[in-house]
């Protein structure tokens, strides 16, 4: 049950990978003058930085690593707090926890992203950053959240894991915050199976991030730099094979998002006018990824009946995307005096209980999008699925 990029793996990815295999050079580093060194990772980083309109990009082994590295580079650590939405993937929380800081959860609004007003209410003198998660490919209210961060003197970090290729008012997501993380996981918009990308326009943060991702080295290391390392880093590098696949996928990303938005509009057209059904608020219809269509019902009972009939689930049951379903995070926060059992964020609970995801490009039961279409669905398939959903909704 992959994301849209996985459906489009083909000759371009094959050619990029074979180029690396034939060269015999799999490591991300090498001599630029050596013809065997194909520089897939470096090229990926440069092209992605241009794509997002930032000065720097760093390829790492996961989106989770990208977020953790960003926070470490920014100096976030024990005693600090980071405001995060109550609806996001577990990695947003664990990245904060593994810095030693505390994630402070806030309600989501009708975009299913961070509610700027509630986020502001959660800011304390210990708050170092706010994480704007562009959940389900829909950009958060970045104008309001960025203004909030500026006025309160805290950093903005973007979690773009589910929104690769999205734009907000014409500007790529990932370019609004001080740093941002993207995912190349199997379920994401574009993919290398796994992997991640971190972006920033701050050269000092980039150098620190590079050190955290590679044993304290400076960009782009060619030796061991004995006596020059100031950061105690780890190993979150990717290799040339991963870089090759990601590079081919990046070059398809505009096509992916344009196709998804078109197919989503087709599916939504079949569902317009249903009694008691609305749709999630999209902050930028021309800039969202378009990977999912979220139906919102008047009651949780009706949403659950429809979801069960379609063989899927309501969003409150979508596993490690809902704060109250994360038993390990609950335990970690309970030790710090935060109770996030179900009911702690009633507005978020209400929205998720009444919402059903329909797949457009991300077919993922764990995300609650186990029914719908995919990026390869033709007009006939879209019509069939739309007719089926209408029947179920009317009967429910």
Secondary structure, DSSP 8 states (H G I E B T S, - for coil): ---HHHHT-SHHHHHHHHHHHHHT--SS---TT-TT---HHHHHHHHHHHHHT-SEEEEES-HHHHHHHHHHHTT--TT-EEEEESBS-HHHHHHHHTTT-EEEEE-B-TTSSB-HHHHHHH--TTEEEEEEE-GGG----HHHHHHHHHHHT-EEEEE-TT-TT-EETTEETTSSSSEEEEE-BTTSSS-SBS-EEEEES-HHHHHHHHHHHBTT--TT-SS--TTT--S---B----HHHHHHHHHHHTTHHHHHHHHHHHHHHHHHHHTT-TTEEE---S-TTTS---EEEEEESSHHHHHHHHHHHT--BGGGSGGGBGGG-HHHHHHHHTTT---STTTTHHHHHHHHTEEEEESS--BGGGTB-SB--TT--HHHHHHHHHHHHHHHHH-
